Amino acid sequence: MRGIWKAVAVVTVGAALTPSLATAQKRPDERAFFDLYKEMVETNTVVGEGSCTRAAQQVATRLKAAGYTDGQVTVFSTPEHPDDGGLVVTLPGADASAGAMLLLGHLDVVAAKREDWVRDPFKLIEENGFYYGRGTVDDKGMSAIWADSMIRFKQDGFRPRRTIKLALTCGEETTYAFNGAQWLANNKPDLVRAEFVLNEGGGGRLDAQGKRQALAIQVGEKAAQNFTFAATNPGGHSSAPTPDNAIYELADAVKRVQGYEFPIKFTDTTRAFFTATAQALPPQTGQAVNRLLANPADKRADETVSRDKVLHSTLRTTCVATLLNAGHAENALPQRATANINCRIFPGESVDTTLAKLKELAGPKVAVTANQPVRPIAVPPPLDAKILGPVQSLAAKHFPGTPVVPMMSTGATDAVFFGVLKMPVYGVPGIFLEPDLNGTHGLNERIRVSALYEGRDYLYDLAKTLAEQG
């Protein structure tokens, strides 16, 4: 996940309920789920190091044991990327006129070095009410829940009204890697085509005491795109410096990027988010949010709201320098200086318009290019009551007293690849995380045991409810 939801951190109306540690693995279905989850976590799926294909085959074996036929389970990979495979499974619906739904998850995880971790990152270890291991949250928690739900549907003889599809893919965590979701959308569209998609990106937040604060459903996301700034010069001996210096020219360009603010924009989702959260913010910030909702050009209100880095990023496209490389010798004038500028592009804007603005900021002495691959821009899905209604009603059942907030992710997921098929993608809630986001992408990733099993029950009910819709 290239950016877990953070914006719901501003919602501080904590529910009175504190989740106790789950009495996990007492039900037979919970024990079966744990075996699946453990196998997934303990299978190394770091791109270029482990094998997503192996993980997909393991899940496929379990699906077939539950009764799915060979024709209903597709394990795929390409000759160029034999270890970056995935799978798609289909549970046919009873009503051919009802659009299918797609459950989406990714098998790959961010790299984890054993010497940096307290525990082996590829062993599922339970300590003090938490499961530890790489991918326990991102994204093997949800991926295991989706696979487990498909197994339970088959074992229970459940025949949904609409067809349910599951796609578990590889490459989400690595921009330059083969991406299974993109490959399916471009090469096997009929295999994954659906009326809507349920994906990662949403979730719940606990406070420092373990109380539930809010649930977020992700309705839209930014697009991640990298750009290269490059300044070049003939160079020369450092004992005879000249005004033209590649490092200085690059530095000036990067400082201009630092000083530029892209204009504020709202989608239906971000407008709903800011409207809902304004009342939970400190009075000065909440009042500034309301002024921005009325007038996005209010500079003083922007300055107040943007003191919160997450709110600032939710309002606009952002670009930031993340890598620098310059010079070739300590006693030589630099011949080349480059910087990577990482942009998170607001829905409705484009890579080309962002590139044009960066070129303007860089000036004539610095070349600006969009790095490959150029990812598609996310298409904002609608705030559809057919999706949000069950999300909210089931949240009231499973997590009483916890508000549900629509939000736009300032990061990026594989949702961007389904715009070509005009399939709206929703990051559904269910799994609650700690305030530090549970070490996701970092050291000692973990998930609260109770949060995993409670999220499993919620997401199973949500998938089943939406599958029974007409």
N, C-alpha and C positions, 0 to 999 in steps of 0.2 A: 504494500500500500504506500503510495508516494505522498503521504500526508494524511494522517489520521485526523478525524474531526477534532477541532479544539475550540471552536467558537462557542459551544454550549457552556464553556467554562464560565461565561458571564452570568449564567442563570444560577442563582444562589438559593432558590427557594427549595431547600432540602426536604424530602419526605421524611416522615417520622420513623418509617420502617428501616431498621438496620438489618441487612441480610446476615443471617447466621450461616455458619459453615454447613454446606449441604450434607445431608445423609446420602452420600453418593454411592452408586453402584449397588444399591440394595435391590432395585427392580431389575429383573432379567434384561430388559431393554437397555438399562443404564450400563450394565456390565458389558454387553455387546458393543455399545457405543464407545466405552473406554478402551476396549481392545483395538477398535478401529482407529481411534484418536491417537493412541499410543504408537501404533504402527506408523501412522502418518508422521508424527513428530520425530520418531527415531529413524526415519528414512531421510537421509541427507538430500535435499533438493536445491542446494545452492547452484545457480547457473555456472557451468564450467567446472564444477567440482563434484556434484552429486548427480542424481538422475530423477527428473520428474517422470520420465517414461516408466521407470520402475514403480514409482508411487502410483501412477495411473493404473498400471497392471495389477497392483495389489488391491486397489479399490474395485477394479473390474471383477476380480476373482470373488470378492464378497458380494457384489451385485448379482453375479450369475448364480452363486450359491443360494441367494434369496429367491431366485426364480426368473430373473431376466434372461431373455434368449440372446444368442449371439447377434441376432439382427437388431436387438434393442441396445446393445452396448458397443460403442465404437472407440477403440483405443487408437490414437493417431500419433504419428511423428513424421518427420521428413528425412530423407537420406542425408541432407546437409546438417541436420540437427537431431541426431538419433536419441539423445538424452533429454531433449526438451519437449517431449510429447505430452499428451493429455488424454482426456476421454470425454465422451458425450454419451449419456444414457437417456432413453425416452420411455416414459410411462404413458401409453396411449389413453386419451380421454374418450368419454362416451358420446360427446357431442362434437361432431366434426365442424360445426359452424362456430364453436367457441374458440377464440384465439388461444394459442399455447402460451405458457409461461416458462421462462428460463431462469433456473437457479445457477448463479455464476460464482465461482471461487477460483483462487489460484494456488497452485501447489508449490511454487518456488518460494524461497525465503532469502532474506538478506544473509550475507556471509557472517560467520561467527567463529572466532578463533578460540580454541580450547584454552590457550594460555592466558587469555584475558578474562575468561568466565570463572566464577566460583565453582560451578558444576559443569559437567559435560553438556554442551549445548544440544547434543543429539541423543540425549537420554531423558525420558520423561521422569522427572523427580518430583515427588510431593513433599512439601515442607510447610508447616505452619499454615495450613489451609490454602496453599497455592500449588499449582502445577508449574514447574519451571522447565524451560526448553525453548530452543529457537522455533518460532512458528506457533507456539501455544496460543498466541493471539492472531498474528498476521501471517498467513490467513488460514492456518490449519484448524483453528477453532471453528470458523464458519464453514469451511470446506468439509470438515468431518461431519458437522451437523447436517449439511445438505445431503451428503452421501448416506448418512445414517437415516435421514428422513425418507429417502427413496427406498432404502431397504425395508423400513417399517411399513411404508405404503404397500409394497409388494407382499410382504409377509402377512399383512392384515387383510389382504384381498381388496384394498381400497381402489375403486375405479373412479377417478376424478371426472368431473364434467369436462374440464379443459385438459389437454395434453400437458404433462409436466416434463420438462427437459432439464437435465443437469449437465453443465460443462465445467470441468476442472482443467485449467490450462497452466502453462508455464511462461515465464518471461515478464511478468508484471513488475517485478522489482528492479529490472535492469533495462534502462532505456535502449541501449544498443544491442540487446539480445533479440533472438527470434521470439516473437510473441504469439502464443497459441490462440489467444482471443482474436487478434487481428487476422491471423491465418484462417481461422474458421469463418469470420465475417466475410473475408475476401474470396475464399476458395470453396467453402462448404456452407453457403448461406442458408440453404434449405434445412441443413442439419440442426441449426441453432435458431432459425427464424421463430419469433414469438411476438405476442402482443405487447409484452413488457418483460423486464428483467429485474430480478432481485439480486443484489450484489452487496459487497462490503461497502464501508464508507460511513454508515450510520453507527449508532451505538449509544450506550448509556454512560453516565459519569457518576462516580461516587465521590463523596468528599473525604477528607482526611480521616474521618471517623467511620467510614464505610457506609454512610447514609446515601441513599439514591437522591441525586439532584435533578437530573433531567434525562430524557431520551431524545436522541436526534435521529430524524430520518433525512438522509442526504437526497436532495432533489436538485441535482446539477453540481458541476464542479468546474474548476479552472483547468486550463490545459498547460502542461509544462513544456517549455521550449528553451533550448540553450542557443546562445549566439556567441560568436567569437569577435572580439575587437583585436585588430592587429595593426601595430605601427612598425614601419620598416625604415631603415636608414643605412647609408653606406658604411657608417661607423668610422673607426679610425683609432689612433692612439689616445689613451686617456690623459696623457700629459698635455694635449692640445684640444680641450673641449670646444664644442661649437654650440650655438643656440639650438640647432636642430638635434634633438635627442629623443630616440624612440621611447625611452622610459618616461620622460617628462610628457611627451605628447599623449601617451597612453594614460598616464596618471590624470592629466587634465580631462580627458574624455570620460574616464571612470568617475571622476568627481562630478562631472555634469550629470551623469546618470544618477548619482547619489542625490543630487539636488532637485531632481525632477519628480513631480507627482503626476501620475496618470489621472485623468478626470474620474470623478465618482460616477458610478452607474448602479442601477438596481435592476435585478430580475424580479419576477413575481416571488421567487423563493426568498431572495435576500430582503426584499421589502417586508414579506411576512415575518422573517426572522427578526429583523430590527424592530418591527412593530411589537412583536411579542416580548422581546427582551428589554426594550427601553425602560419599562417599569421596574425591572429587577436590577438595573444599573444604579450606581450612585446618582443622586439627583442632578448634579451638573452635567454628567455624561448623558444621562437619559434625556434631559432637555435638549442637549446638543444633537442627539440622534433624531429626535422629533423635528428639529429645525432642518436637518439634512434630508429627512423624508419629504419635507415640504419644498426644500430648495437645495438640491445637491451642490450648488455653486457657493454655498455659505462657507467661506474660508475659515472663519473663527470657529464655527461648529465642527468643521473638518479637523482643525487643529486639536480641539478638545477630544473628540472621539478617537482620533488616530494615535493618541498617547497609549492606547491599548493596541499592541502589535497585531493581534488577531483580528480585531475589528477593522483596523487599518487595511489589512490584506483582504478582508471580505468586501470592502467597498470598491475595489479597483484592481486593475492590472498592476503587478509589481515586478520590478526588475532589480537584481542585485548581483554584484560581483562576487564570484565564488572561487575562482582560481586565477593565479597570475604566473607568468613565466617570461623571463626577460634576460637578455644578455648572453654572451658566450665566453667571456673571460673577465677576470677581475681588473685587468689593466687595459681594457679595450672599451671604446664607446659601443653601446649596444646597437647591433644591426637589426634586432627584432625584439618586440615586446608584445605579448598577447595576454588577453584576459578573457575568461569565460563569464558571460552574463546570463544568469538563470532567470527566466521570466515565467511568471504564472499569469496566464492570459485570461481575462474575464470573458465569460460567455457572451457571444455576439461580436467580439473583436476577432482579429485574425493575426496569423503570423506575419503576413505581408504588411499590415498597418503598423504592427509593433516594430518590425524591421525598419520601416520608413522613419519612425520616430527615433529609433536608436541611431540611425545614420545621421539624422539631423543633430542629435546631441553629440555624437562623436566628432563631427566636424570633418573637413576635407582631408586631414592628414592621417586619419585612422580609418581603415577598411572594416566594414561590418558585414558578417555573413551569418546566415541561419545554419546551425549545425544539423547534420543528418543524424538520425531520421527526423523529418518534420512530422510531428504527430498531428492527428486531426484535432480540430477544436470540438469540445464537447457541446452537444445540443441540449439545452435545458429542457428537462421533461416537465410536463404540466403538473400542477398541484391537483392531482386527480383524486376525487373523493372515493373512487372505487379502490384505490390503494390506501390512501390516508385514513379512510373510515375504519377498515379492519385493523390497521396499525394502531390506531388510537383506542378502539374498543378492546382489543386484546391486551394492550398495555394496561388499561384500567383493570383488567382481570388478573394479569400476572404481576403487575407492579403498581398496585393501587396508590393513588396520590402523587404519582410521578408525571410531571408535564411532558408532553410530546412537542418537540420544536422542529419545524422544517429548517434545513440549513443547506448552504452551498459549501462544498469542500474547497479549501484553498490549495489543496494538493491535487492529485490526479490518480485515477484508477483505470482499469481496462474498460470502463464505461465508454470512453471516447471512441472506441473502435466500432460501436454499434450504431452510431449516427448514420452511417452509410446504409444501414438497413431500416432506418427510421424506427428503431426500437427504443422506447424510453427506458432508462435504467434508474432504479431507486436503490440507494444504500440503506438497507433496512436496519432498524435497531434491534435490541434484544440482549446483547452482551455488554455488561457494565465494566468499565475500566477505572483504575485508580487515577488520582490527580496527575501522577507522573507518566501516565499512559503506559504503565506496565513494562517499561524497558523495550518497547517495540522499536525495532531497528537498532537497538543498543545492546548493552550488556544485561545478562541475566533476565531475559524476557520471561514473563510469568503471567498467569491468569488466576484469579480467585476461583477456587473449586466451585463454590456456590454460584458464582456468576456464570460459569460455563454450563452447568446443568440447568439452571433457571433459563438461561438464554436458549438452550437446546429445546426446552419445552415450549417457549414462546415462538421460536422460529418454526418449529414443527406445526404448531397450531396456525400460524400465519400462512405458511405454504398451503396447508390443507384447506383453509378457509378461502384463500384466493383461487385455489384450483376448483372449488365447487361453484364459483361464480358463473353466471351465464355470460 
